Amino acid sequence: MNTDEMTEFDTLAIRAGTRRSQFNEHSEALYLTSSFVFDSAAQAAARFAGEEPGAVYSRYTNPTVDMLQERLAALEGAQCCIATASGMSAILACTMAFTRSGDHIVASRGLFGATVQLLSNWLTRFGVTTSFVSPTAIGGWEAAIKPNTRLLFLETPSNPLTEVSDVGALATLAHRAGALLAVDNCFCTPALQRPLEMGADIVIHSATKYLDGQGRVLGGAVLGKRELIQEPLTAFLRNAGPTLSPFNAWVILKGLETLRLRMHAHSANALTLASWLETHPSVERVHYPGLPSHPQHALAMRQQSSGGGIVSFVVRGGREAAWRVVDATRLISITANLGDAKSTITHPASTTHGRLSPAAREQTGIGEGMLRVAVGLEAVEDIRKDLERGLAA
């Protein structure tokens, strides 16, 4: 059965993109090879020229990576997917492919710290500038657009405040200005949200997170229409080399098989934990899109099928109190990674967003008392008890 004959998400997550070799293996094959042998000099020339389809060199063509690309594209409702070595390399590939010196980007202030550094420091060396705006104020996005704006970039929900941006409204705004809208869909994955259906042009993933789902490997992806994605992103991989390894692609393929089941389980645990945290006397505020108290709760419930697995909250007492909660944990892992079956906790102001200036963190809303928990698949009561130790102190 080919992908066109499959309609249900769970079937696509398990079957889409599968290619069997002459051995007719059941599990997807792992092609650990750097290069591929041609039948003749003429075929080699045709492959290198792009005149004949087929594998050439694993930096930009590999059957295992191809299977992952086809499966993830099917899940996102995209025509094309190009996989990369990491989430950050996917963002870099996107900015390199769709901007050039003299261009301008409008980006959400609610981005992962390394993404902010890439946009505000590294890209400026190549003449690409970025204006940062509130992820939720459409007027701010509109005011920031310039004649040379080529890309609008956001995460929704944002990291770590889980602010939710109106993808449809921003897509309309971008297209009116002749720009592209890129959405980092890391927190939700296509199991909970499909930005392309809301008008986005580009979807970006850190496959390191929920797509793998068990914290094993690094990976990234850029998705969209074939005419937009295929040629520029393949050329970037071929010439710059941020290549996803076949082994990592194979691991992520296995992760996709259980994606929807895991995402809904993460979400259920997160909602239970967030609801409890809202009632705790040591907690000033909880950020979780699934809570009615979240400022964009109604929008989140229109765009997402559930709230996701990330809960951020502010502890009374600032950094000292927040670190005390972190240090009291015995079950939850103290690490900045997320999307793992194991729950993790981090203090964003001193880790993921620690390289931002204090003023930038304050403007973004990342205070010293904020903690981010990526709620895992353990029994939620055990996660709650683990946090209670520190909060009670």
PyMOL commands that set and color helices and strands:
alter all, ss='L'
color gray80, all
select helices_A, chain A and resi 3-5+9-15+41-49+63-76+87-98+113-126+138-144+167-176+189-192+195-198+226-240+246-256+259-278+297-303+318-328+348-350+358-364+380-392
alter helices_A, ss='H'
color red, helices_A
select strands_A, chain A and resi 80-84+104-108+129-133+149-155+180-184+202-206+220-224+283-287+310-315+333-334+344-346+370-374
alter strands_A, ss='S'
color yellow, strands_A
deselect
rebuild
show_as cartoon
